[in-house]
Amino acid sequence: MTRPNIKQHLAFGQGPHICIGAALARQQARVILERLLAPFDGFSIPPETDIRMTPSWVMNAVEELPVTFH
């Protein structure tokens, strides 16, 4: 936790330490998002949106993101 590059965290790792479930997790996320978004023609984020990130040493996450579906 005290390493200097703590904010460069990679959730699935890399090289010989890569998570063996990474490919499956990415595929599941892709399928879920495709099915959830299929009924819509698209979506937009208001141009004046201030995207705030949640501070965390574990991962980078958006605190709130208003989205309008079309």
PDB file of N, CA, C and O in Angstrom:
ATOM      1  N   MET A   1       0.799  -1.196   0.000  1.00  0.00           N
ATOM      2  CA  MET A   1       0.000   0.000   0.000  1.00  0.00           C
ATOM      3  C   MET A   1       0.843   1.263   0.000  1.00  0.00           C
ATOM      4  O   MET A   1       0.311   2.355  -0.201  1.00  0.00           O
ATOM      5  N   THR A   2       2.098   1.145   0.212  1.00  0.00           N
ATOM      6  CA  THR A   2       2.944   2.334   0.247  1.00  0.00           C
ATOM      7  C   THR A   2       3.788   2.487  -1.013  1.00  0.00           C
ATOM      8  O   THR A   2       4.657   3.357  -1.071  1.00  0.00           O
ATOM      9  N   ARG A   3       3.543   1.650  -2.024  1.00  0.00           N
ATOM     10  CA  ARG A   3       4.358   1.763  -3.235  1.00  0.00           C
ATOM     11  C   ARG A   3       4.054   3.062  -3.969  1.00  0.00           C
ATOM     12  O   ARG A   3       2.921   3.540  -3.904  1.00  0.00           O
ATOM     13  N   PRO A   4       5.011   3.643  -4.655  1.00  0.00           N
ATOM     14  CA  PRO A   4       4.830   4.955  -5.277  1.00  0.00           C
ATOM     15  C   PRO A   4       3.839   4.961  -6.444  1.00  0.00           C
ATOM     16  O   PRO A   4       3.276   6.013  -6.749  1.00  0.00           O
ATOM     17  N   ASN A   5       3.607   3.828  -7.102  1.00  0.00           N
ATOM     18  CA  ASN A   5       2.701   3.801  -8.260  1.00  0.00           C
ATOM     19  C   ASN A   5       1.344   3.187  -7.909  1.00  0.00           C
ATOM     20  O   ASN A   5       0.740   2.521  -8.750  1.00  0.00           O
ATOM     21  N   ILE A   6       0.865   3.393  -6.707  1.00  0.00           N
ATOM     22  CA  ILE A   6      -0.371   2.768  -6.229  1.00  0.00           C
ATOM     23  C   ILE A   6      -1.577   3.104  -7.101  1.00  0.00           C
ATOM     24  O   ILE A   6      -2.485   2.280  -7.207  1.00  0.00           O
ATOM     25  N   LYS A   7      -1.626   4.277  -7.729  1.00  0.00           N
ATOM     26  CA  LYS A   7      -2.775   4.653  -8.562  1.00  0.00           C
ATOM     27  C   LYS A   7      -2.721   4.028  -9.946  1.00  0.00           C
ATOM     28  O   LYS A   7      -3.636   4.239 -10.742  1.00  0.00           O
ATOM     29  N   GLN A   8      -1.697   3.280 -10.255  1.00  0.00           N
ATOM     30  CA  GLN A   8      -1.593   2.618 -11.547  1.00  0.00           C
ATOM     31  C   GLN A   8      -2.053   1.159 -11.435  1.00  0.00           C
ATOM     32  O   GLN A   8      -1.550   0.294 -12.151  1.00  0.00           O
ATOM     33  N   HIS A   9      -2.984   0.895 -10.559  1.00  0.00           N
ATOM     34  CA  HIS A   9      -3.511  -0.436 -10.311  1.00  0.00           C
ATOM     35  C   HIS A   9      -4.206  -0.993 -11.556  1.00  0.00           C
ATOM     36  O   HIS A   9      -4.965  -0.277 -12.210  1.00  0.00           O
ATOM     37  N   LEU A  10      -3.962  -2.230 -11.881  1.00  0.00           N
ATOM     38  CA  LEU A  10      -4.654  -2.917 -12.965  1.00  0.00           C
ATOM     39  C   LEU A  10      -5.502  -4.015 -12.336  1.00  0.00           C
ATOM     40  O   LEU A  10      -4.963  -4.935 -11.721  1.00  0.00           O
ATOM     41  N   ALA A  11      -6.796  -3.933 -12.480  1.00  0.00           N
ATOM     42  CA  ALA A  11      -7.696  -4.853 -11.801  1.00  0.00           C
ATOM     43  C   ALA A  11      -7.439  -6.319 -12.130  1.00  0.00           C
ATOM     44  O   ALA A  11      -7.535  -7.169 -11.245  1.00  0.00           O
ATOM     45  N   PHE A  12      -7.120  -6.631 -13.367  1.00  0.00           N
ATOM     46  CA  PHE A  12      -6.898  -8.018 -13.742  1.00  0.00           C
ATOM     47  C   PHE A  12      -5.418  -8.390 -13.786  1.00  0.00           C
ATOM     48  O   PHE A  12      -5.081  -9.521 -14.138  1.00  0.00           O
ATOM     49  N   GLY A  13      -4.546  -7.478 -13.442  1.00  0.00           N
ATOM     50  CA  GLY A  13      -3.114  -7.763 -13.465  1.00  0.00           C
ATOM     51  C   GLY A  13      -2.580  -7.802 -14.882  1.00  0.00           C
ATOM     52  O   GLY A  13      -3.266  -7.444 -15.839  1.00  0.00           O
ATOM     53  N   GLN A  14      -1.345  -8.244 -14.992  1.00  0.00           N
ATOM     54  CA  GLN A  14      -0.717  -8.352 -16.304  1.00  0.00           C
ATOM     55  C   GLN A  14       0.427  -9.346 -16.240  1.00  0.00           C
ATOM     56  O   GLN A  14       0.865  -9.746 -15.161  1.00  0.00           O
ATOM     57  N   GLY A  15       0.898  -9.731 -17.398  1.00  0.00           N
ATOM     58  CA  GLY A  15       2.012 -10.669 -17.452  1.00  0.00           C
ATOM     59  C   GLY A  15       1.677 -12.004 -16.792  1.00  0.00           C
ATOM     60  O   GLY A  15       0.552 -12.487 -16.916  1.00  0.00           O
ATOM     61  N   PRO A  16       2.642 -12.603 -16.093  1.00  0.00           N
ATOM     62  CA  PRO A  16       2.399 -13.918 -15.489  1.00  0.00           C
ATOM     63  C   PRO A  16       1.400 -13.879 -14.331  1.00  0.00           C
ATOM     64  O   PRO A  16       0.962 -14.927 -13.857  1.00  0.00           O
ATOM     65  N   HIS A  17       1.042 -12.693 -13.880  1.00  0.00           N
ATOM     66  CA  HIS A  17       0.127 -12.569 -12.741  1.00  0.00           C
ATOM     67  C   HIS A  17      -1.290 -12.182 -13.160  1.00  0.00           C
ATOM     68  O   HIS A  17      -2.096 -11.779 -12.321  1.00  0.00           O
ATOM     69  N   ILE A  18      -1.597 -12.302 -14.454  1.00  0.00           N
ATOM     70  CA  ILE A  18      -2.929 -11.911 -14.922  1.00  0.00           C
ATOM     71  C   ILE A  18      -3.980 -12.870 -14.355  1.00  0.00           C
ATOM     72  O   ILE A  18      -3.740 -14.068 -14.208  1.00  0.00           O
ATOM     73  N   CYS A  19      -5.122 -12.321 -14.050  1.00  0.00           N
ATOM     74  CA  CYS A  19      -6.235 -13.103 -13.510  1.00  0.00           C
ATOM     75  C   CYS A  19      -6.704 -14.110 -14.560  1.00  0.00           C
ATOM     76  O   CYS A  19      -6.935 -13.732 -15.708  1.00  0.00           O
ATOM     77  N   ILE A  20      -6.847 -15.368 -14.192  1.00  0.00           N
ATOM     78  CA  ILE A  20      -7.263 -16.375 -15.176  1.00  0.00           C
ATOM     79  C   ILE A  20      -8.733 -16.214 -15.583  1.00  0.00           C
ATOM     80  O   ILE A  20      -9.159 -16.784 -16.588  1.00  0.00           O
ATOM     81  N   GLY A  21      -9.497 -15.456 -14.827  1.00  0.00           N
ATOM     82  CA  GLY A  21     -10.896 -15.215 -15.168  1.00  0.00           C
ATOM     83  C   GLY A  21     -11.128 -13.902 -15.884  1.00  0.00           C
ATOM     84  O   GLY A  21     -12.278 -13.536 -16.129  1.00  0.00           O
ATOM     85  N   ALA A  22     -10.070 -13.181 -16.228  1.00  0.00           N
ATOM     86  CA  ALA A  22     -10.209 -11.852 -16.831  1.00  0.00           C
ATOM     87  C   ALA A  22     -10.983 -11.889 -18.150  1.00  0.00           C
ATOM     88  O   ALA A  22     -11.876 -11.068 -18.361  1.00  0.00           O
ATOM     89  N   ALA A  23     -10.657 -12.814 -19.022  1.00  0.00           N
ATOM     90  CA  ALA A  23     -11.331 -12.894 -20.326  1.00  0.00           C
ATOM     91  C   ALA A  23     -12.816 -13.191 -20.145  1.00  0.00           C
ATOM     92  O   ALA A  23     -13.652 -12.599 -20.828  1.00  0.00           O
ATOM     93  N   LEU A  24     -13.148 -14.090 -19.241  1.00  0.00           N
ATOM     94  CA  LEU A  24     -14.543 -14.424 -18.989  1.00  0.00           C
ATOM     95  C   LEU A  24     -15.291 -13.215 -18.412  1.00  0.00           C
ATOM     96  O   LEU A  24     -16.413 -12.928 -18.830  1.00  0.00           O
ATOM     97  N   ALA A  25     -14.688 -12.515 -17.469  1.00  0.00           N
ATOM     98  CA  ALA A  25     -15.321 -11.336 -16.869  1.00  0.00           C
ATOM     99  C   ALA A  25     -15.577 -10.260 -17.920  1.00  0.00           C
ATOM    100  O   ALA A  25     -16.638  -9.635 -17.914  1.00  0.00           O
ATOM    101  N   ARG A  26     -14.633 -10.037 -18.811  1.00  0.00           N
ATOM    102  CA  ARG A  26     -14.803  -9.031 -19.865  1.00  0.00           C
ATOM    103  C   ARG A  26     -15.918  -9.440 -20.823  1.00  0.00           C
ATOM    104  O   ARG A  26     -16.721  -8.604 -21.238  1.00  0.00           O
ATOM    105  N   GLN A  27     -15.969 -10.725 -21.175  1.00  0.00           N
ATOM    106  CA  GLN A  27     -17.005 -11.203 -22.076  1.00  0.00           C
ATOM    107  C   GLN A  27     -18.377 -11.091 -21.425  1.00  0.00           C
ATOM    108  O   GLN A  27     -19.336 -10.693 -22.087  1.00  0.00           O
ATOM    109  N   GLN A  28     -18.493 -11.427 -20.160  1.00  0.00           N
ATOM    110  CA  GLN A  28     -19.763 -11.309 -19.455  1.00  0.00           C
ATOM    111  C   GLN A  28     -20.220  -9.855 -19.400  1.00  0.00           C
ATOM    112  O   GLN A  28     -21.398  -9.570 -19.613  1.00  0.00           O
ATOM    113  N   ALA A  29     -19.314  -8.943 -19.120  1.00  0.00           N
ATOM    114  CA  ALA A  29     -19.650  -7.524 -19.074  1.00  0.00           C
ATOM    115  C   ALA A  29     -20.131  -7.042 -20.440  1.00  0.00           C
ATOM    116  O   ALA A  29     -21.096  -6.282 -20.526  1.00  0.00           O
ATOM    117  N   ARG A  30     -19.464  -7.480 -21.509  1.00  0.00           N
ATOM    118  CA  ARG A  30     -19.853  -7.080 -22.864  1.00  0.00           C
ATOM    119  C   ARG A  30     -21.263  -7.577 -23.189  1.00  0.00           C
ATOM    120  O   ARG A  30     -22.085  -6.815 -23.697  1.00  0.00           O
ATOM    121  N   VAL A  31     -21.547  -8.851 -22.898  1.00  0.00           N
ATOM    122  CA  VAL A  31     -22.863  -9.427 -23.191  1.00  0.00           C
ATOM    123  C   VAL A  31     -23.954  -8.720 -22.381  1.00  0.00           C
ATOM    124  O   VAL A  31     -25.012  -8.394 -22.920  1.00  0.00           O
ATOM    125  N   ILE A  32     -23.706  -8.485 -21.114  1.00  0.00           N
ATOM    126  CA  ILE A  32     -24.690  -7.812 -20.265  1.00  0.00           C
ATOM    127  C   ILE A  32     -24.991  -6.409 -20.796  1.00  0.00           C
ATOM    128  O   ILE A  32     -26.155  -6.026 -20.912  1.00  0.00           O
ATOM    129  N   LEU A  33     -23.954  -5.651 -21.115  1.00  0.00           N
ATOM    130  CA  LEU A  33     -24.166  -4.292 -21.617  1.00  0.00           C
ATOM    131  C   LEU A  33     -24.884  -4.289 -22.961  1.00  0.00           C
ATOM    132  O   LEU A  33     -25.746  -3.441 -23.194  1.00  0.00           O
ATOM    133  N   GLU A  34     -24.545  -5.225 -23.851  1.00  0.00           N
ATOM    134  CA  GLU A  34     -25.226  -5.310 -25.142  1.00  0.00           C
ATOM    135  C   GLU A  34     -26.711  -5.583 -24.958  1.00  0.00           C
ATOM    136  O   GLU A  34     -27.541  -4.982 -25.640  1.00  0.00           O
ATOM    137  N   ARG A  35     -27.050  -6.473 -24.052  1.00  0.00           N
ATOM    138  CA  ARG A  35     -28.464  -6.821 -23.822  1.00  0.00           C
ATOM    139  C   ARG A  35     -29.222  -5.682 -23.143  1.00  0.00           C
ATOM    140  O   ARG A  35     -30.381  -5.425 -23.468  1.00  0.00           O
ATOM    141  N   LEU A  36     -28.569  -5.002 -22.203  1.00  0.00           N
ATOM    142  CA  LEU A  36     -29.222  -3.889 -21.522  1.00  0.00           C
ATOM    143  C   LEU A  36     -29.471  -2.709 -22.457  1.00  0.00           C
ATOM    144  O   LEU A  36     -30.488  -2.025 -22.344  1.00  0.00           O
ATOM    145  N   LEU A  37     -28.536  -2.471 -23.382  1.00  0.00           N
ATOM    146  CA  LEU A  37     -28.634  -1.306 -24.264  1.00  0.00           C
ATOM    147  C   LEU A  37     -29.355  -1.592 -25.578  1.00  0.00           C
ATOM    148  O   LEU A  37     -29.635  -0.660 -26.332  1.00  0.00           O
ATOM    149  N   ALA A  38     -29.662  -2.849 -25.871  1.00  0.00           N
ATOM    150  CA  ALA A  38     -30.288  -3.228 -27.141  1.00  0.00           C
ATOM    151  C   ALA A  38     -31.593  -2.483 -27.443  1.00  0.00           C
ATOM    152  O   ALA A  38     -31.798  -2.093 -28.592  1.00  0.00           O
ATOM    153  N   PRO A  39     -32.479  -2.266 -26.472  1.00  0.00           N
ATOM    154  CA  PRO A  39     -33.740  -1.584 -26.784  1.00  0.00           C
ATOM    155  C   PRO A  39     -33.583  -0.104 -27.130  1.00  0.00           C
ATOM    156  O   PRO A  39     -34.535   0.507 -27.614  1.00  0.00           O
ATOM    157  N   PHE A  40     -32.444   0.472 -26.903  1.00  0.00           N
ATOM    158  CA  PHE A  40     -32.237   1.905 -27.115  1.00  0.00           C
ATOM    159  C   PHE A  40     -31.443   2.170 -28.386  1.00  0.00           C
ATOM    160  O   PHE A  40     -30.631   1.346 -28.808  1.00  0.00           O
ATOM    161  N   ASP A  41     -31.687   3.337 -28.995  1.00  0.00           N
ATOM    162  CA  ASP A  41     -30.937   3.740 -30.179  1.00  0.00           C
ATOM    163  C   ASP A  41     -29.572   4.314 -29.821  1.00  0.00           C
ATOM    164  O   ASP A  41     -28.665   4.354 -30.652  1.00  0.00           O
ATOM    165  N   GLY A  42     -29.439   4.751 -28.592  1.00  0.00           N
ATOM    166  CA  GLY A  42     -28.181   5.324 -28.146  1.00  0.00           C
ATOM    167  C   GLY A  42     -28.354   6.003 -26.811  1.00  0.00           C
ATOM    168  O   GLY A  42     -29.407   5.908 -26.180  1.00  0.00           O
ATOM    169  N   PHE A  43     -27.314   6.688 -26.386  1.00  0.00           N
ATOM    170  CA  PHE A  43     -27.374   7.422 -25.131  1.00  0.00           C
ATOM    171  C   PHE A  43     -26.459   8.622 -25.233  1.00  0.00           C
ATOM    172  O   PHE A  43     -25.588   8.685 -26.101  1.00  0.00           O
ATOM    173  N   SER A  44     -26.666   9.574 -24.338  1.00  0.00           N
ATOM    174  CA  SER A  44     -25.816  10.764 -24.337  1.00  0.00           C
ATOM    175  C   SER A  44     -25.576  11.226 -22.908  1.00  0.00           C
ATOM    176  O   SER A  44     -26.351  10.946 -21.994  1.00  0.00           O
ATOM    177  N   ILE A  45     -24.489  11.934 -22.756  1.00  0.00           N
ATOM    178  CA  ILE A  45     -24.112  12.542 -21.485  1.00  0.00           C
ATOM    179  C   ILE A  45     -24.128  14.043 -21.719  1.00  0.00           C
ATOM    180  O   ILE A  45     -23.487  14.524 -22.653  1.00  0.00           O
ATOM    181  N   PRO A  46     -24.848  14.795 -20.891  1.00  0.00           N
ATOM    182  CA  PRO A  46     -24.893  16.247 -21.100  1.00  0.00           C
ATOM    183  C   PRO A  46     -23.478  16.837 -21.167  1.00  0.00           C
ATOM    184  O   PRO A  46     -22.627  16.488 -20.348  1.00  0.00           O
ATOM    185  N   PRO A  47     -23.223  17.722 -22.130  1.00  0.00           N
ATOM    186  CA  PRO A  47     -21.872  18.264 -22.307  1.00  0.00           C
ATOM    187  C   PRO A  47     -21.332  19.022 -21.101  1.00  0.00           C
ATOM    188  O   PRO A  47     -20.117  19.078 -20.908  1.00  0.00           O
ATOM    189  N   GLU A  48     -22.202  19.601 -20.289  1.00  0.00           N
ATOM    190  CA  GLU A  48     -21.738  20.372 -19.125  1.00  0.00           C
ATOM    191  C   GLU A  48     -21.524  19.496 -17.894  1.00  0.00           C
ATOM    192  O   GLU A  48     -21.271  20.014 -16.806  1.00  0.00           O
ATOM    193  N   THR A  49     -21.620  18.189 -18.049  1.00  0.00           N
ATOM    194  CA  THR A  49     -21.486  17.270 -16.915  1.00  0.00           C
ATOM    195  C   THR A  49     -20.087  17.310 -16.326  1.00  0.00           C
ATOM    196  O   THR A  49     -19.089  17.194 -17.038  1.00  0.00           O
ATOM    197  N   ASP A  50     -20.037  17.476 -15.023  1.00  0.00           N
ATOM    198  CA  ASP A  50     -18.781  17.432 -14.282  1.00  0.00           C
ATOM    199  C   ASP A  50     -18.618  16.002 -13.774  1.00  0.00           C
ATOM    200  O   ASP A  50     -19.304  15.596 -12.836  1.00  0.00           O
ATOM    201  N   ILE A  51     -17.732  15.251 -14.376  1.00  0.00           N
ATOM    202  CA  ILE A  51     -17.548  13.848 -13.995  1.00  0.00           C
ATOM    203  C   ILE A  51     -16.602  13.784 -12.804  1.00  0.00           C
ATOM    204  O   ILE A  51     -15.418  14.105 -12.909  1.00  0.00           O
ATOM    205  N   ARG A  52     -17.157  13.357 -11.661  1.00  0.00           N
ATOM    206  CA  ARG A  52     -16.371  13.250 -10.430  1.00  0.00           C
ATOM    207  C   ARG A  52     -15.967  11.810 -10.198  1.00  0.00           C
ATOM    208  O   ARG A  52     -16.779  10.892 -10.316  1.00  0.00           O
ATOM    209  N   MET A  53     -14.711  11.627  -9.871  1.00  0.00           N
ATOM    210  CA  MET A  53     -14.185  10.297  -9.594  1.00  0.00           C
ATOM    211  C   MET A  53     -14.164  10.059  -8.092  1.00  0.00           C
ATOM    212  O   MET A  53     -13.886  10.975  -7.317  1.00  0.00           O
ATOM    213  N   THR A  54     -14.456   8.836  -7.683  1.00  0.00           N
ATOM    214  CA  THR A  54     -14.386   8.455  -6.278  1.00  0.00           C
ATOM    215  C   THR A  54     -12.940   8.136  -5.947  1.00  0.00           C
ATOM    216  O   THR A  54     -12.345   7.271  -6.590  1.00  0.00           O
ATOM    217  N   PRO A  55     -12.359   8.803  -4.969  1.00  0.00           N
ATOM    218  CA  PRO A  55     -10.974   8.496  -4.613  1.00  0.00           C
ATOM    219  C   PRO A  55     -10.889   7.117  -3.945  1.00  0.00           C
ATOM    220  O   PRO A  55     -11.617   6.824  -2.996  1.00  0.00           O
ATOM    221  N   SER A  56      -9.996   6.293  -4.456  1.00  0.00           N
ATOM    222  CA  SER A  56      -9.834   4.947  -3.916  1.00  0.00           C
ATOM    223  C   SER A  56      -8.474   4.405  -4.312  1.00  0.00           C
ATOM    224  O   SER A  56      -7.984   4.695  -5.403  1.00  0.00           O
ATOM    225  N   TRP A  57      -7.872   3.635  -3.453  1.00  0.00           N
ATOM    226  CA  TRP A  57      -6.596   3.003  -3.803  1.00  0.00           C
ATOM    227  C   TRP A  57      -6.840   1.663  -4.468  1.00  0.00           C
ATOM    228  O   TRP A  57      -5.899   1.041  -4.962  1.00  0.00           O
ATOM    229  N   VAL A  58      -8.098   1.199  -4.491  1.00  0.00           N
ATOM    230  CA  VAL A  58      -8.426  -0.101  -5.075  1.00  0.00           C
ATOM    231  C   VAL A  58      -8.723   0.007  -6.566  1.00  0.00           C
ATOM    232  O   VAL A  58      -8.246  -0.803  -7.362  1.00  0.00           O
ATOM    233  N   MET A  59      -9.522   1.023  -6.945  1.00  0.00           N
ATOM    234  CA  MET A  59      -9.895   1.168  -8.352  1.00  0.00           C
ATOM    235  C   MET A  59     -10.337   2.588  -8.636  1.00  0.00           C
ATOM    236  O   MET A  59     -10.617   3.354  -7.714  1.00  0.00           O
ATOM    237  N   ASN A  60     -10.401   2.940  -9.906  1.00  0.00           N
ATOM    238  CA  ASN A  60     -10.934   4.225 -10.321  1.00  0.00           C
ATOM    239  C   ASN A  60     -12.412   4.028 -10.606  1.00  0.00           C
ATOM    240  O   ASN A  60     -12.781   3.115 -11.345  1.00  0.00           O
ATOM    241  N   ALA A  61     -13.266   4.869 -10.031  1.00  0.00           N
ATOM    242  CA  ALA A  61     -14.700   4.731 -10.229  1.00  0.00           C
ATOM    243  C   ALA A  61     -15.354   6.092 -10.354  1.00  0.00           C
ATOM    244  O   ALA A  61     -14.954   7.047  -9.687  1.00  0.00           O
ATOM    245  N   VAL A  62     -16.357   6.180 -11.206  1.00  0.00           N
ATOM    246  CA  VAL A  62     -17.125   7.409 -11.378  1.00  0.00           C
ATOM    247  C   VAL A  62     -18.137   7.487 -10.241  1.00  0.00           C
ATOM    248  O   VAL A  62     -18.854   6.524  -9.969  1.00  0.00           O
ATOM    249  N   GLU A  63     -18.188   8.620  -9.593  1.00  0.00           N
ATOM    250  CA  GLU A  63     -19.106   8.814  -8.456  1.00  0.00           C
ATOM    251  C   GLU A  63     -20.550   8.930  -8.927  1.00  0.00           C
ATOM    252  O   GLU A  63     -21.449   8.332  -8.335  1.00  0.00           O
ATOM    253  N   GLU A  64     -20.774   9.695  -9.984  1.00  0.00           N
ATOM    254  CA  GLU A  64     -22.124   9.894 -10.527  1.00  0.00           C
ATOM    255  C   GLU A  64     -21.989  10.271 -11.986  1.00  0.00           C
ATOM    256  O   GLU A  64     -21.129  11.073 -12.350  1.00  0.00           O
ATOM    257  N   LEU A  65     -22.848   9.687 -12.835  1.00  0.00           N
ATOM    258  CA  LEU A  65     -22.796   9.986 -14.259  1.00  0.00           C
ATOM    259  C   LEU A  65     -24.207   9.994 -14.831  1.00  0.00           C
ATOM    260  O   LEU A  65     -24.775   8.932 -15.084  1.00  0.00           O
ATOM    261  N   PRO A  66     -24.786  11.190 -15.040  1.00  0.00           N
ATOM    262  CA  PRO A  66     -26.129  11.254 -15.604  1.00  0.00           C
ATOM    263  C   PRO A  66     -26.096  10.867 -17.087  1.00  0.00           C
ATOM    264  O   PRO A  66     -25.291  11.389 -17.858  1.00  0.00           O
ATOM    265  N   VAL A  67     -26.974   9.954 -17.468  1.00  0.00           N
ATOM    266  CA  VAL A  67     -27.031   9.459 -18.838  1.00  0.00           C
ATOM    267  C   VAL A  67     -28.482   9.524 -19.307  1.00  0.00           C
ATOM    268  O   VAL A  67     -29.400   9.176 -18.564  1.00  0.00           O
ATOM    269  N   THR A  68     -28.678   9.972 -20.542  1.00  0.00           N
ATOM    270  CA  THR A  68     -30.006   9.992 -21.148  1.00  0.00           C
ATOM    271  C   THR A  68     -30.044   8.960 -22.268  1.00  0.00           C
ATOM    272  O   THR A  68     -29.214   8.978 -23.177  1.00  0.00           O
ATOM    273  N   PHE A  69     -31.031   8.051 -22.185  1.00  0.00           N
ATOM    274  CA  PHE A  69     -31.173   7.020 -23.215  1.00  0.00           C
ATOM    275  C   PHE A  69     -32.180   7.473 -24.256  1.00  0.00           C
ATOM    276  O   PHE A  69     -33.188   8.087 -23.907  1.00  0.00           O
ATOM    277  N   HIS A  70     -31.928   7.180 -25.540  1.00  0.00           N
ATOM    278  CA  HIS A  70     -32.787   7.605 -26.643  1.00  0.00           C
ATOM    279  C   HIS A  70     -33.477   6.386 -27.248  1.00  0.00           C
ATOM    280  O   HIS A  70     -34.250   6.522 -28.197  1.00  0.00           O
TER     281      HIS A  70
END
